[in-house]
Amino acid sequence: MGKHDLAELPVADAESELTSNLKTFRTKQMWIAMTLLLSLASEIEIHFRFSREQDLNFLWTMFNNYSDIPKEIYEHRYADLLIPQR
């Protein structure tokens, strides 16, 4: 939405749309940050094998149920690597 689009909307509608867009942006950024943090923890686990695979798999599964952002990364990289070692 450009400036010219905002000028055509009544002020209340422009503010509510801006507020809605900001909420959407913040939510997406939160999921990206959480995914990066979980990816870092997973990489550390894969390298050092602290036996936390099950915990990390649980977190990935939980996040995957709420957002598509972590799902693609988990399936592409971590689904096969975070298998509990016996």
PyMOL commands that set and color helices and strands:
alter all, ss='L'
color gray80, all
select helices_A, chain A and resi 3-8+11-48+53-66+68-78
alter helices_A, ss='H'
color red, helices_A
deselect
rebuild
show_as cartoon
